[in-house]
Amino acid sequence: MEMSRRVDPEWLDELPAEDPRALRSRRDIARINLIMANAGVVAGELRGRISGAGVRLAEIGAGDGVFALRVARSLPRFEKAQLTLLDRQQGIAPDLLGEFARLGWQASPVQADVFQWLRAAGTPRFDAIVANLFLHHFEREKLRELLALVAARASLFVACEPRRSRVAMLGSRLLGLAGCNDVTRHDAVVSVRAGFDGRELGDLWPDARGWRLEERARGLFSHSFVAVRC
């Protein structure tokens, strides 16, 4: 039986940033990211495709910036590299920016709505835009709009999302055994239901002409999508 895609609200999006349950859930998500190995997937797709001095990279839905730091640690050092961390909430600790600087990245947090930011005349073009566990929050038509805006701003887009499958659903329902709290357990199930399978993201890309699209399952729980301008 196939699982039809369904987008429902996630509790973490509704809780205040400093709520103890939200803080605990973010720590849970950091551990889940390690299990899913999404940072390695994203870094592997970027490596060899971005190069040279002055590389511009952006993460949409960057959260606390920890995922982007893991990606940066897996990439070669670039001269005068710039990283934009976009999220509608500001949750990046100042000491994390210092970690980026030690790796040669000038990291700049931006607090804004992703649609408004991508449409704004002052938003620059990027060598690459990445997203981790972010696209699944959007219904089909909003996702189509988001991907069109991304395609207009970058020559490379890499996303790693939840895989919508029975195995991933089983894994999400067992997170209590790993000590995850109620927010994480609820949102994990919701995320899998809203995840992706097959070529669902590629079918929403604005114009496949002039782009090379790659979409596939990664491991047991992840689904990756890469769009490269030819």
Backbone as a chain_set.jsonl record, in Angstrom:
{"seq": "MEMSRRVDPEWLDELPAEDPRALRSRRDIARINLIMANAGVVAGELRGRISGAGVRLAEIGAGDGVFALRVARSLPRFEKAQLTLLDRQQGIAPDLLGEFARLGWQASPVQADVFQWLRAAGTPRFDAIVANLFLHHFEREKLRELLALVAARASLFVACEPRRSRVAMLGSRLLGLAGCNDVTRHDAVVSVRAGFDGRELGDLWPDARGWRLEERARGLFSHSFVAVRC", "coords": {"N": [[0.831, -1.202, 0.0], [0.494, 2.199, -0.848], [1.522, 5.273, 0.695], [-0.275, 8.151, 0.884], [0.619, 11.565, 0.451], [0.55, 13.896, 3.131], [0.176, 16.973, 4.711], [0.478, 18.207, 7.865], [0.149, 20.347, 10.794], [3.131, 20.9, 12.727], [4.148, 20.444, 16.075], [6.429, 21.733, 17.086], [6.724, 23.995, 15.529], [4.769, 25.607, 16.518], [5.342, 26.163, 19.138], [6.775, 28.501, 21.533], [10.104, 29.774, 21.042], [11.808, 29.516, 23.263], [10.579, 27.701, 24.893], [10.718, 24.972, 27.162], [10.099, 22.359, 26.218], [10.35, 22.716, 23.495], [13.074, 23.362, 23.279], [14.205, 20.958, 24.149], [13.239, 19.291, 22.122], [14.6, 20.287, 19.889], [17.172, 19.476, 20.493], [16.767, 16.754, 20.327], [16.22, 16.562, 17.574], [18.679, 17.244, 16.506], [20.126, 14.956, 17.159], [18.689, 13.071, 15.672], [19.237, 13.974, 13.108], [21.909, 13.259, 12.939], [21.671, 10.478, 12.935], [20.265, 10.1, 10.555], [22.128, 11.079, 8.825], [22.093, 13.315, 7.149], [23.617, 15.652, 6.775], [26.011, 14.754, 5.716], [25.078, 13.77, 3.276], [24.17, 16.129, 1.988], [26.566, 17.658, 1.951], [28.119, 15.959, 0.368], [26.841, 16.206, -2.104], [27.315, 18.864, -2.67], [30.097, 19.033, -2.762], [32.646, 19.424, -5.066], [30.935, 20.59, -6.833], [30.655, 23.208, -6.168], [33.021, 25.785, -6.084], [36.093, 27.712, -5.857], [37.072, 31.154, -5.072], [35.125, 33.278, -2.923], [32.685, 31.904, -2.741], [29.18, 31.603, -2.602], [26.768, 30.527, -0.431], [23.584, 29.408, 0.705], [21.336, 28.476, 3.296], [18.023, 27.553, 3.535], [15.471, 27.703, 5.956], [17.099, 27.327, 8.211], [17.186, 26.988, 10.972], [18.794, 26.43, 14.045], [21.318, 26.555, 13.019], [23.136, 24.49, 13.357], [23.086, 22.256, 11.668], [24.044, 23.361, 9.226], [26.627, 23.969, 10.04], [27.721, 21.417, 10.371], [27.702, 20.603, 7.71], [29.488, 22.483, 6.614], [31.847, 21.719, 7.887], [32.391, 19.43, 6.531], [33.159, 20.171, 4.053], [35.647, 21.376, 1.683], [37.995, 24.03, 2.452], [37.159, 27.333, 1.532], [38.173, 30.348, -0.018], [37.2, 33.449, 1.239], [34.517, 32.669, 1.606], [30.965, 32.792, 1.751], [28.104, 32.505, 3.781], [24.673, 32.313, 4.098], [22.181, 32.144, 6.511], [19.021, 31.389, 6.681], [16.017, 31.866, 8.358], [12.751, 31.953, 9.801], [12.636, 32.364, 12.478], [14.9, 33.627, 14.924], [17.535, 31.904, 15.956], [20.23, 31.35, 16.243], [23.183, 30.88, 17.909], [25.657, 33.253, 19.025], [28.287, 32.234, 19.404], [28.354, 30.156, 17.627], [28.646, 31.358, 15.171], [31.27, 32.088, 15.323], [32.455, 29.563, 15.123], [31.93, 28.963, 12.446], [33.502, 30.965, 11.28], [36.072, 30.099, 11.937], [36.284, 28.043, 10.208], [36.526, 29.296, 7.861], [34.284, 30.503, 6.819], [32.127, 33.217, 6.309], [29.463, 33.722, 8.087], [26.075, 34.67, 7.989], [23.248, 35.321, 9.749], [19.825, 35.507, 8.813], [16.705, 36.739, 9.499], [13.634, 36.05, 8.365], [10.656, 35.626, 6.339], [10.644, 32.946, 4.086], [9.578, 33.101, 1.479], [9.15, 35.86, 1.066], [11.771, 36.736, 1.341], [13.152, 35.451, -0.781], [11.89, 36.658, -2.916], [12.625, 39.308, -2.686], [14.197, 42.231, -3.938], [16.736, 42.876, -3.056], [17.944, 40.505, -2.328], [20.668, 38.415, -2.956], [22.068, 36.478, -5.756], [22.986, 33.012, -5.518], [25.632, 30.589, -5.383], [24.852, 28.128, -4.545], [21.914, 26.81, -2.999], [20.646, 25.283, -0.098], [18.564, 22.897, 1.626], [17.282, 21.374, 4.541], [15.209, 19.014, 5.861], [12.983, 20.71, 5.492], [11.394, 21.357, 3.209], [9.21, 19.657, 3.341], [7.292, 20.84, 4.876], [5.489, 22.205, 3.363], [2.516, 22.515, 1.413], [1.552, 21.187, -1.82], [1.198, 23.234, -3.911], [2.293, 25.556, -2.755], [4.837, 24.613, -2.408], [5.616, 24.245, -5.049], [5.73, 26.924, -5.812], [7.778, 27.83, -4.104], [10.014, 26.343, -5.014], [10.279, 27.397, -7.585], [11.078, 30.006, -6.992], [13.529, 29.489, -5.746], [14.934, 28.363, -7.909], [15.326, 30.597, -9.436], [17.252, 31.941, -8.075], [19.601, 30.517, -7.721], [22.223, 28.352, -8.979], [22.475, 25.797, -8.239], [20.725, 23.477, -6.324], [20.174, 21.747, -3.359], [18.481, 19.375, -1.512], [17.494, 17.634, 1.426], [15.212, 15.472, 2.685], [12.461, 14.096, 4.701], [11.846, 10.653, 4.098], [9.026, 9.202, 2.672], [7.729, 6.433, 3.71], [6.923, 3.027, 4.681], [8.872, 1.9, 6.309], [10.247, 4.175, 7.273], [8.137, 5.346, 8.664], [7.722, 3.452, 10.669], [10.19, 3.726, 12.008], [9.886, 6.371, 12.959], [7.901, 6.043, 14.84], [9.175, 4.715, 16.811], [10.817, 6.39, 18.186], [10.542, 7.114, 20.818], [11.861, 5.168, 22.251], [14.429, 5.99, 22.001], [14.58, 8.038, 23.731], [13.394, 10.429, 22.978], [11.335, 13.368, 23.24], [7.77, 14.211, 23.726], [7.037, 16.121, 21.807], [8.892, 15.781, 19.722], [8.339, 13.107, 19.038], [5.688, 13.262, 18.116], [5.993, 15.105, 15.96], [7.75, 13.758, 14.304], [6.276, 11.64, 13.176], [4.375, 13.142, 11.784], [6.098, 14.414, 10.001], [7.079, 12.304, 8.395], [4.728, 11.506, 7.109], [4.375, 13.766, 5.567], [6.505, 13.644, 3.93], [8.599, 12.661, 1.088], [8.56, 10.781, -2.018], [9.619, 8.775, -4.795], [9.544, 10.768, -7.724], [8.573, 13.194, -6.819], [9.378, 15.813, -6.059], [10.943, 16.626, -8.232], [8.965, 16.707, -10.188], [7.723, 19.033, -9.54], [9.536, 20.998, -10.045], [10.312, 24.094, -11.666], [11.067, 24.264, -14.456], [12.358, 21.875, -16.351], [14.071, 22.001, -18.479], [17.361, 22.804, -19.295], [18.253, 22.125, -16.821], [19.659, 19.617, -14.69], [18.187, 17.059, -13.034], [18.158, 15.211, -10.042], [16.877, 12.673, -8.071], [16.241, 10.702, -5.265], [15.954, 7.91, -2.953], [17.664, 7.939, 0.157], [19.472, 5.974, 2.178], [17.568, 4.549, 4.897], [15.718, 6.398, 5.764], [15.734, 8.911, 4.514], [15.263, 11.276, 1.796], [16.531, 12.541, -1.119], [17.038, 15.479, -3.157], [18.344, 16.981, -6.01], [19.122, 19.738, -7.969], [20.734, 20.855, -10.767], [21.989, 23.473, -12.627], [22.524, 23.317, -16.072]], "CA": [[0.0, 0.0, 0.0], [1.218, 3.462, -0.877], [1.1, 6.299, 1.647], [-0.483, 9.435, 0.23], [1.282, 12.66, 1.167], [-0.348, 14.741, 3.916], [0.896, 17.984, 5.491], [-0.218, 18.636, 9.081], [1.0, 21.217, 11.631], [4.075, 20.292, 13.665], [4.09, 21.142, 17.357], [7.605, 22.577, 17.3], [6.504, 25.268, 14.835], [3.8, 26.397, 17.268], [5.844, 26.468, 20.488], [7.77, 29.581, 21.634], [11.474, 29.28, 20.849], [12.45, 29.207, 24.54], [9.811, 26.709, 25.642], [11.596, 23.832, 27.479], [9.816, 21.224, 25.338], [10.921, 23.049, 22.183], [14.522, 23.243, 23.395], [14.501, 19.518, 24.202], [12.966, 18.718, 20.811], [15.68, 20.66, 18.974], [18.301, 18.579, 20.784], [16.397, 15.466, 19.735], [16.349, 16.659, 16.118], [20.111, 17.206, 16.203], [20.524, 13.543, 17.2], [18.049, 12.399, 14.54], [20.011, 14.347, 11.92], [23.118, 12.433, 12.922], [21.278, 9.124, 12.542], [19.888, 10.14, 9.14], [23.348, 11.44, 8.086], [21.731, 14.255, 6.089], [24.693, 16.611, 6.519], [26.943, 14.101, 4.799], [24.435, 13.709, 1.959], [24.193, 17.469, 1.39], [27.963, 18.014, 1.666], [28.576, 15.146, -0.752], [26.29, 16.748, -3.346], [27.947, 20.161, -2.908], [31.523, 18.867, -3.012], [32.964, 19.291, -6.479], [30.013, 21.383, -7.64], [30.925, 24.614, -5.842], [34.466, 25.951, -5.932], [36.613, 29.041, -6.125], [36.965, 32.174, -4.025], [33.877, 34.023, -2.863], [31.514, 31.036, -2.876], [27.973, 32.043, -1.883], [25.896, 29.412, -0.091], [22.494, 29.764, 1.61], [20.437, 27.422, 3.763], [16.686, 28.026, 3.882], [15.009, 26.917, 7.087], [18.378, 26.936, 8.826], [17.045, 26.67, 12.387], [19.843, 26.921, 14.948], [22.594, 26.629, 12.307], [24.012, 23.346, 13.64], [23.186, 21.429, 10.466], [24.939, 24.037, 8.284], [27.995, 23.833, 10.545], [28.17, 20.06, 10.033], [27.985, 20.6, 6.275], [30.708, 23.263, 6.397], [32.987, 20.927, 8.347], [32.63, 18.349, 5.569], [33.543, 20.751, 2.767], [36.983, 21.993, 1.667], [38.012, 25.452, 2.797], [37.056, 28.257, 0.413], [38.6, 31.706, 0.302], [36.132, 34.452, 1.272], [33.23, 32.001, 1.454], [29.86, 33.461, 2.432], [26.996, 31.607, 4.093], [23.473, 32.96, 4.615], [21.361, 31.21, 7.272], [17.695, 31.999, 6.636], [14.956, 31.226, 9.128], [11.79, 32.966, 10.257], [12.981, 32.625, 13.872], [16.327, 33.842, 15.134], [17.94, 30.983, 17.011], [21.632, 30.994, 16.059], [24.02, 31.411, 18.983], [26.821, 33.996, 18.528], [29.515, 31.433, 19.365], [28.308, 29.31, 16.445], [29.194, 32.149, 14.073], [32.721, 31.969, 15.46], [32.841, 28.262, 14.587], [31.955, 29.117, 10.989], [34.649, 31.805, 10.927], [37.281, 29.277, 12.031], [36.31, 27.179, 9.025], [36.698, 30.146, 6.694], [32.995, 30.951, 6.322], [31.476, 34.379, 6.899], [28.065, 33.313, 8.215], [25.173, 35.79, 8.278], [21.86, 34.914, 9.992], [18.778, 36.382, 8.305], [15.385, 36.365, 10.016], [12.644, 36.502, 7.385], [9.848, 34.627, 5.663], [11.435, 32.47, 2.948], [9.004, 33.59, 0.221], [9.447, 37.293, 0.961], [13.217, 36.9, 1.173], [13.542, 35.04, -2.129], [11.33, 37.615, -3.884], [13.148, 40.658, -2.45], [15.186, 42.681, -4.923], [18.057, 42.936, -2.445], [18.506, 39.17, -2.083], [21.618, 38.126, -4.052], [22.117, 35.128, -6.309], [23.881, 32.128, -4.783], [26.169, 29.435, -6.093], [24.02, 26.991, -4.15], [20.967, 26.901, -1.884], [20.37, 23.955, 0.451], [17.462, 22.788, 2.586], [17.278, 20.123, 5.28], [13.965, 18.79, 6.612], [12.267, 21.984, 5.39], [10.415, 21.384, 2.124], [8.018, 18.86, 3.646], [6.317, 21.655, 5.592], [4.659, 22.954, 2.428], [1.599, 21.844, 0.497], [2.05, 21.046, -3.177], [1.271, 24.469, -4.686], [3.283, 26.435, -2.112], [6.139, 24.018, -2.687], [5.917, 24.58, -6.438], [6.13, 28.343, -5.812], [9.077, 27.935, -3.439], [11.055, 25.814, -5.895], [10.47, 28.361, -8.672], [11.86, 31.118, -6.453], [14.885, 28.976, -5.54], [15.555, 28.194, -9.224], [15.682, 31.921, -9.958], [18.298, 32.534, -7.234], [20.798, 29.681, -7.573], [22.541, 27.411, -10.051], [22.492, 24.462, -7.641], [19.848, 23.334, -5.164], [20.276, 20.428, -2.741], [17.558, 19.218, -0.387], [17.398, 16.32, 2.05], [13.904, 15.51, 3.33], [12.011, 12.788, 5.176], [11.36, 9.688, 3.109], [7.673, 8.727, 3.01], [7.712, 4.983, 3.512], [6.51, 2.264, 5.857], [10.031, 1.741, 7.192], [10.467, 5.457, 7.946], [7.059, 5.533, 9.63], [8.029, 2.6, 11.821], [11.269, 4.375, 12.747], [9.383, 7.564, 13.65], [7.082, 5.621, 15.979], [10.04, 4.095, 17.825], [11.749, 7.383, 18.727], [10.452, 7.14, 22.276], [12.881, 4.261, 22.784], [15.699, 6.721, 21.996], [14.493, 9.109, 24.717], [12.858, 11.672, 22.412], [10.164, 13.831, 23.984], [6.476, 14.094, 23.056], [7.02, 17.0, 20.63], [9.673, 15.109, 18.677], [7.633, 11.896, 18.609], [4.546, 13.696, 17.302], [6.422, 15.756, 14.718], [8.408, 12.776, 13.429], [5.216, 10.96, 12.434], [3.828, 14.135, 10.859], [7.11, 14.662, 8.973], [7.117, 11.174, 7.461], [3.512, 11.6, 6.279], [4.54, 14.901, 4.645], [7.755, 13.453, 3.206], [8.575, 12.516, -0.367], [8.899, 9.497, -2.602], [9.649, 8.828, -6.252], [10.016, 12.007, -8.347], [7.578, 14.209, -6.455], [9.975, 17.147, -6.079], [11.314, 16.921, -9.613], [7.759, 17.042, -10.94], [7.323, 20.402, -9.185], [10.574, 21.946, -10.457], [9.621, 24.978, -12.621], [11.359, 24.023, -15.865], [13.463, 20.905, -16.374], [15.002, 22.325, -19.557], [18.512, 23.541, -18.789], [18.597, 21.631, -15.483], [19.768, 18.184, -14.459], [17.5, 16.765, -11.776], [18.44, 13.905, -9.457], [16.01, 12.478, -6.913], [16.301, 9.293, -4.875], [15.99, 7.558, -1.535], [18.999, 7.867, 0.762], [19.35, 5.192, 3.4], [16.231, 4.071, 5.247], [14.797, 7.428, 6.235], [15.901, 10.208, 3.844], [14.954, 11.437, 0.381], [17.316, 13.693, -1.57], [16.713, 16.09, -4.434], [19.415, 17.864, -6.467], [18.886, 20.397, -9.258], [21.973, 21.486, -11.222], [21.829, 24.172, -13.899], [23.478, 22.795, -17.051]], "C": [[0.862, 1.246, 0.0], [0.656, 4.395, 0.181], [0.92, 7.596, 0.878], [0.109, 10.537, 1.098], [0.248, 13.528, 1.876], [0.474, 15.688, 4.78], [0.015, 18.446, 6.641], [0.704, 19.527, 9.901], [1.915, 20.396, 12.538], [4.106, 21.112, 14.941], [5.255, 22.101, 17.553], [7.436, 23.945, 16.646], [5.578, 26.186, 15.62], [4.31, 26.823, 18.639], [6.778, 27.682, 20.462], [9.183, 29.009, 21.606], [12.124, 28.838, 22.149], [11.655, 28.242, 25.404], [10.696, 25.487, 25.915], [11.356, 22.619, 26.585], [10.374, 21.463, 23.939], [12.435, 22.895, 22.205], [14.945, 21.776, 23.405], [14.306, 18.896, 22.817], [14.063, 19.069, 19.815], [16.919, 19.805, 19.225], [18.029, 17.184, 20.219], [16.637, 15.469, 18.226], [17.811, 16.623, 15.699], [20.613, 15.76, 16.202], [19.945, 12.767, 16.019], [18.791, 12.717, 13.243], [21.29, 13.522, 11.809], [22.8, 11.017, 12.455], [20.972, 9.074, 11.043], [21.082, 10.476, 8.235], [23.07, 12.421, 6.95], [22.836, 15.248, 5.772], [25.715, 16.017, 5.553], [26.384, 14.001, 3.387], [24.537, 15.058, 1.263], [25.62, 17.874, 1.03], [28.49, 17.231, 0.473], [28.068, 15.664, -2.095], [26.914, 18.105, -3.684], [29.397, 20.019, -3.341], [31.772, 18.624, -4.504], [32.062, 20.098, -7.388], [30.102, 22.87, -7.32], [32.421, 24.74, -5.583], [34.846, 27.391, -6.198], [36.407, 30.002, -4.969], [35.6, 32.852, -4.091], [32.634, 33.192, -3.076], [30.377, 31.572, -2.027], [27.043, 30.846, -1.696], [24.807, 29.915, 0.852], [21.765, 28.505, 2.038], [19.103, 28.061, 4.099], [16.106, 27.096, 4.941], [16.166, 26.423, 7.916], [18.278, 26.613, 10.31], [18.152, 27.269, 13.231], [21.218, 26.946, 14.298], [23.512, 25.436, 12.489], [24.172, 22.462, 12.41], [24.154, 22.047, 9.465], [26.39, 23.927, 8.735], [28.548, 22.446, 10.238], [28.504, 19.961, 8.547], [29.303, 21.307, 6.002], [31.947, 22.478, 6.808], [33.349, 19.82, 7.364], [33.06, 18.855, 4.203], [34.982, 21.259, 2.822], [36.889, 23.461, 2.038], [37.984, 26.291, 1.518], [37.509, 29.639, 0.862], [37.399, 32.651, 0.191], [34.757, 33.84, 1.025], [32.166, 32.698, 2.3], [28.693, 32.495, 2.589], [25.852, 32.414, 4.688], [22.592, 31.902, 5.263], [19.983, 31.831, 7.462], [16.705, 31.186, 7.451], [14.001, 32.311, 9.603], [11.938, 33.256, 11.747], [14.488, 32.794, 13.985], [16.784, 32.962, 16.291], [19.385, 30.556, 16.915], [22.488, 31.674, 17.122], [25.236, 32.13, 18.412], [28.09, 33.157, 18.442], [29.539, 30.489, 18.168], [28.877, 30.043, 15.232], [30.718, 32.126, 14.111], [33.239, 30.639, 14.936], [32.9, 28.302, 13.06], [33.196, 29.899, 10.555], [35.941, 31.004, 10.968], [37.407, 28.323, 10.84], [36.444, 27.979, 7.733], [35.411, 30.66, 6.09], [32.541, 32.219, 7.057], [29.981, 34.091, 6.92], [27.204, 34.495, 8.658], [23.756, 35.256, 8.503], [20.9, 35.963, 9.422], [17.445, 35.863, 8.829], [14.326, 36.93, 9.076], [11.806, 35.328, 6.926], [10.551, 34.23, 4.375], [10.895, 32.993, 1.616], [9.316, 35.073, 0.016], [10.924, 37.515, 0.687], [13.657, 36.545, -0.242], [13.014, 36.0, -3.198], [12.003, 38.983, -3.805], [14.245, 41.007, -3.454], [16.596, 42.67, -4.353], [18.683, 41.585, -2.149], [19.418, 38.783, -3.239], [21.373, 36.754, -4.667], [23.173, 34.325, -5.538], [24.433, 31.052, -5.709], [25.33, 28.199, -5.782], [23.102, 27.383, -3.006], [20.694, 25.482, -1.416], [19.194, 24.029, 1.417], [17.536, 21.418, 3.236], [16.007, 20.035, 6.114], [13.1, 20.058, 6.643], [11.144, 21.946, 4.357], [9.127, 20.657, 2.482], [6.963, 19.632, 4.424], [5.277, 22.274, 4.666], [3.758, 22.04, 1.598], [2.114, 21.975, -0.934], [2.208, 22.384, -3.913], [2.244, 25.478, -4.077], [4.693, 25.912, -2.364], [6.56, 24.308, -4.124], [6.401, 26.033, -6.533], [7.517, 28.516, -5.21], [10.206, 27.458, -4.35], [11.314, 26.742, -7.075], [11.311, 29.543, -8.213], [13.311, 30.699, -6.225], [15.618, 28.87, -6.88], [16.004, 29.526, -9.811], [16.861, 32.537, -9.214], [19.588, 31.738, -7.191], [20.975, 28.773, -8.775], [22.578, 25.97, -9.557], [21.583, 24.467, -6.422], [19.945, 21.902, -4.67], [19.338, 20.378, -1.544], [17.591, 17.785, 0.115], [16.165, 16.349, 2.952], [13.536, 14.153, 3.908], [11.541, 11.916, 4.011], [9.994, 9.177, 3.563], [7.584, 7.24, 2.676], [7.272, 4.302, 4.793], [7.667, 2.107, 6.845], [10.298, 3.025, 7.965], [9.385, 5.722, 8.982], [7.283, 4.692, 10.876], [9.125, 3.228, 12.664], [10.783, 5.574, 13.539], [8.58, 7.184, 14.89], [7.908, 4.966, 17.091], [10.978, 5.093, 18.49], [11.661, 7.521, 20.242], [11.482, 6.252, 22.925], [14.247, 4.933, 22.831], [15.66, 7.913, 22.953], [13.963, 10.42, 24.186], [11.559, 12.067, 23.121], [8.901, 13.786, 23.132], [6.395, 14.95, 21.793], [7.729, 16.313, 19.463], [8.944, 13.898, 18.14], [6.439, 12.252, 17.723], [5.004, 14.208, 15.943], [7.103, 14.782, 13.761], [7.382, 12.037, 12.581], [4.628, 11.891, 11.384], [4.8, 14.361, 9.696], [7.164, 13.541, 7.947], [5.893, 11.219, 6.549], [3.636, 12.703, 5.228], [5.785, 14.761, 3.778], [7.537, 13.132, 1.736], [9.006, 11.121, -0.802], [8.935, 9.666, -4.121], [10.251, 10.116, -6.783], [9.082, 13.17, -8.017], [8.144, 15.624, -6.473], [10.368, 17.547, -7.498], [10.118, 17.312, -10.459], [7.274, 18.462, -10.661], [8.358, 21.447, -9.59], [10.045, 22.772, -11.63], [9.847, 24.667, -14.092], [12.58, 23.117, -15.954], [14.459, 21.198, -17.484], [16.14, 23.181, -19.004], [18.928, 23.138, -17.392], [18.776, 20.125, -15.528], [19.202, 17.892, -13.081], [17.818, 15.343, -11.323], [17.606, 13.766, -8.187], [16.001, 11.004, -6.548], [16.226, 9.13, -3.369], [17.432, 7.5, -1.07], [18.874, 7.139, 2.096], [17.913, 4.762, 3.635], [15.224, 5.197, 5.437], [14.8, 8.728, 5.434], [15.575, 10.125, 2.356], [15.681, 12.689, -0.101], [16.859, 14.174, -2.939], [17.828, 17.066, -4.78], [19.006, 18.422, -7.826], [20.137, 21.172, -9.615], [21.701, 22.175, -12.558], [22.912, 23.715, -14.869], [24.272, 23.946, -17.69]], "O": [[1.835, 1.345, 0.748], [-0.525, 4.328, 0.525], [1.873, 8.092, 0.278], [0.099, 10.45, 2.326], [-0.793, 13.858, 1.309], [1.369, 15.251, 5.503], [-1.06, 19.006, 6.426], [1.921, 19.474, 9.726], [1.53, 19.344, 13.047], [4.093, 22.342, 14.892], [5.079, 23.175, 18.129], [7.947, 24.943, 17.154], [5.591, 27.4, 15.422], [3.765, 27.75, 19.24], [7.499, 27.881, 19.484], [9.427, 27.902, 22.086], [12.91, 27.89, 22.153], [12.035, 27.992, 26.548], [11.362, 25.004, 24.999], [12.305, 21.921, 26.228], [10.817, 20.526, 23.274], [13.02, 22.361, 21.262], [15.919, 21.396, 22.755], [15.111, 18.07, 22.388], [14.423, 18.24, 18.98], [17.633, 19.449, 18.287], [18.929, 16.521, 19.704], [17.182, 14.517, 17.668], [18.152, 16.046, 14.667], [21.422, 15.379, 15.356], [20.615, 11.915, 15.436], [18.956, 11.85, 12.385], [21.698, 13.136, 10.713], [23.552, 10.425, 11.681], [21.363, 8.135, 10.35], [21.058, 10.197, 7.036], [23.726, 12.371, 5.91], [22.986, 15.651, 4.618], [26.222, 16.713, 4.672], [27.124, 14.132, 2.412], [24.937, 15.139, 0.101], [25.864, 18.377, -0.066], [29.229, 17.776, -0.348], [28.767, 15.576, -3.104], [27.029, 18.456, -4.859], [29.879, 20.781, -4.179], [31.18, 17.732, -5.112], [32.363, 20.281, -8.568], [29.669, 23.702, -8.117], [33.014, 23.882, -4.928], [34.046, 28.185, -6.692], [35.678, 29.717, -4.019], [35.002, 32.984, -5.159], [31.621, 33.711, -3.545], [30.578, 31.951, -0.873], [26.592, 30.233, -2.664], [25.074, 30.758, 1.708], [21.593, 27.578, 1.248], [19.056, 29.017, 4.874], [16.226, 25.875, 4.849], [16.223, 25.251, 8.287], [19.202, 26.018, 10.864], [18.425, 28.466, 13.151], [22.195, 27.319, 14.948], [24.561, 25.363, 11.848], [25.267, 21.972, 12.135], [24.998, 21.343, 8.91], [27.289, 23.804, 7.903], [29.719, 22.313, 9.881], [29.477, 19.309, 8.169], [30.14, 20.803, 5.253], [32.983, 22.563, 6.149], [34.478, 19.33, 7.361], [33.3, 18.061, 3.293], [35.487, 21.544, 3.908], [35.819, 24.064, 1.946], [38.689, 26.0, 0.552], [37.254, 30.046, 1.996], [36.681, 32.652, -0.809], [33.931, 34.42, 0.32], [32.433, 33.137, 3.419], [28.339, 31.765, 1.663], [26.042, 33.123, 5.676], [22.287, 30.881, 4.647], [19.804, 32.704, 8.311], [16.567, 29.977, 7.263], [14.402, 33.46, 9.784], [11.434, 34.267, 12.236], [15.254, 32.184, 13.238], [16.469, 33.227, 17.451], [19.75, 29.506, 17.445], [22.51, 32.901, 17.22], [25.801, 31.676, 17.417], [28.888, 33.334, 17.522], [30.61, 30.065, 17.734], [29.511, 29.434, 14.37], [31.376, 32.141, 13.071], [34.33, 30.577, 14.37], [33.813, 27.741, 12.454], [33.858, 29.536, 9.582], [36.817, 31.203, 10.127], [38.5, 27.859, 10.513], [36.473, 27.409, 6.643], [35.416, 31.195, 4.982], [32.573, 32.275, 8.286], [29.308, 34.202, 5.895], [27.559, 35.225, 9.584], [23.122, 34.786, 7.559], [21.143, 37.163, 9.54], [17.096, 34.7, 8.629], [14.141, 38.145, 9.0], [12.193, 34.173, 7.1], [11.012, 35.102, 3.639], [11.677, 33.299, 0.716], [9.699, 35.487, -1.078], [11.29, 38.382, -0.107], [14.454, 37.268, -0.84], [13.618, 36.14, -4.261], [11.954, 39.743, -4.771], [15.103, 40.183, -3.773], [17.557, 42.472, -5.096], [19.848, 41.524, -1.756], [18.99, 38.818, -4.393], [20.571, 35.968, -4.161], [24.119, 34.884, -4.983], [23.793, 30.657, -6.684], [25.123, 27.339, -6.638], [23.467, 28.19, -2.151], [20.53, 24.577, -2.234], [18.877, 25.091, 1.954], [17.817, 20.42, 2.572], [15.76, 20.882, 6.972], [12.557, 20.428, 7.684], [10.053, 22.455, 4.614], [8.06, 21.007, 1.977], [5.853, 19.135, 4.616], [4.279, 22.815, 5.141], [4.159, 20.966, 1.15], [3.003, 22.779, -1.214], [3.268, 22.636, -4.487], [2.943, 26.18, -4.808], [5.632, 26.693, -2.514], [7.731, 24.586, -4.385], [7.359, 26.331, -7.247], [8.34, 29.261, -5.743], [11.245, 28.112, -4.441], [12.455, 26.862, -7.522], [12.162, 30.03, -8.959], [14.226, 31.48, -6.486], [16.787, 29.241, -6.979], [16.953, 29.577, -10.594], [17.416, 33.542, -9.659], [20.588, 32.233, -6.671], [20.023, 28.463, -9.492], [22.697, 25.036, -10.35], [21.666, 25.365, -5.584], [19.818, 20.957, -5.448], [19.396, 21.238, -0.665], [17.702, 16.841, -0.668], [16.087, 17.159, 3.876], [14.215, 13.161, 3.641], [10.917, 12.399, 3.066], [9.832, 8.767, 4.713], [7.391, 6.849, 1.524], [7.248, 4.916, 5.86], [7.473, 2.171, 8.059], [10.547, 2.984, 9.17], [9.667, 6.258, 10.054], [7.065, 5.152, 11.997], [9.021, 3.268, 13.89], [11.217, 5.781, 14.672], [8.577, 7.917, 15.879], [7.396, 4.698, 18.177], [11.842, 4.7, 19.274], [12.603, 7.993, 20.879], [11.938, 6.538, 24.032], [15.123, 4.519, 23.591], [16.596, 8.711, 22.986], [14.065, 11.439, 24.869], [10.785, 11.209, 23.545], [8.938, 13.379, 21.971], [5.759, 14.554, 20.817], [7.21, 16.278, 18.347], [8.922, 13.671, 16.931], [6.211, 11.612, 16.697], [4.479, 13.805, 14.905], [7.041, 14.959, 12.545], [7.6, 11.832, 11.387], [4.408, 11.493, 10.241], [4.379, 14.485, 8.546], [7.283, 13.805, 6.75], [6.011, 10.994, 5.345], [3.076, 12.596, 4.137], [6.092, 15.649, 2.982], [6.441, 13.305, 1.204], [9.696, 10.395, -0.086], [8.342, 10.601, -4.659], [11.334, 10.522, -6.359], [8.839, 14.032, -8.861], [7.442, 16.553, -6.872], [10.146, 18.686, -7.909], [10.234, 18.154, -11.349], [6.511, 19.029, -11.443], [8.098, 22.646, -9.493], [9.391, 22.217, -12.513], [8.924, 24.791, -14.898], [13.7, 23.541, -15.667], [15.583, 20.699, -17.444], [15.895, 24.174, -18.318], [19.846, 23.729, -16.823], [18.123, 19.437, -16.312], [19.685, 18.418, -12.078], [17.757, 14.398, -12.109], [17.631, 14.646, -7.326], [15.783, 10.149, -7.406], [16.41, 10.084, -2.612], [18.316, 7.066, -1.808], [18.243, 7.637, 3.028], [17.134, 4.626, 2.692], [14.019, 4.988, 5.292], [13.938, 9.577, 5.66], [15.609, 9.055, 1.749], [15.476, 13.774, 0.442], [16.367, 13.402, -3.763], [18.219, 17.886, -3.949], [18.599, 17.679, -8.72], [20.564, 22.048, -8.863], [21.238, 21.542, -13.506], [24.094, 23.726, -14.524], [25.127, 23.707, -18.542]]}, "num_chains": 1, "name": "protein.A"}
